[in-house]
């Protein structure tokens, strides 16, 4: 029998995850209902990340607030191994959290970030960027870039080699990560690597019939994607001939001189094709690319079922990439 199907190990683990989450909402939120999606995500996320192993060797500190392009002060947090002093040649990751541009926070993502630091030994800086639709493009992206710029300018203070600063993000944070990498290239800020994890990269990927074979596996649906992109860029963006590429990185034509790209995505994720196409465009521009497509798993599979073989493989690859620059 051919066709797409869930990885058996993941499918078995998913039953446990669904039991933890409890009953689904009686009514699926309509397209454009940001508040219902925000509430549901912010409720379910702590339950999901409670499945991660405890990390006792990582501490989180509030570095301070950094000024964004319009004067807004963005809270910036640092996650680092306890008791470790950096020599001045250490790498660092600036992290842009997921949440569809409309939800989640550094606080809710803290268990994920602590696990990355514990496994890799690489310190992470994360911004509580402003959310859409209350703050649409360019505010969320510029907030993330402000954090990246701050870490770069204050590298010595944190024992960081300014030549070894990368940016990393998941889902909508993957789109912000790629967008910030474009801004860094355009503005002359040195960036060692970009790690795009199941990233939302193309605002035109919002046609309900685009992925009929993926819809039954979707943990992030086309309807969710429409809602999130409309919140970030405004309704009708997909019909515009020009959207600034940092806002929707897949629209970028000139990929040359971008930071080396690590990209991974599940084969049952609606972001699969746009991720693969983005990696191909970057590679064709002569930029180093590492691409992983994980079979049998959907969007955010490593959060939904972190103890599965596929999730562990993805984490191993990401941790290796985090220390490879």
Secondary structure, DSSP 8 states (H G I E B T S, - for coil): --S----HHHHHHHHHHHHHH-S--SS---TT-HHHHHHHHHHHHHHHHTTS----SEEEEEEEEEE-TTS-EEEEEEEEETT----S-EEEEEEE--STTTS--HHHHHHHHHHHHHHH--EEEEE----TTTS-TTHHHHHHHHHHHHHHHTGGGGTEEEEEEEEEEETHHHHHHHHHHHHHHHHT----EEEEES----TT---TTTTHHHHTT-SS-HHHHHHHHHHHH-TTGGG-S---TTTSGGG-S--TT---EEEEEETTSTTHHHHHHHHHHHHHTT--EEEEEETT--TTHHHHTTTSHHHHHHHHHHHHHHT--
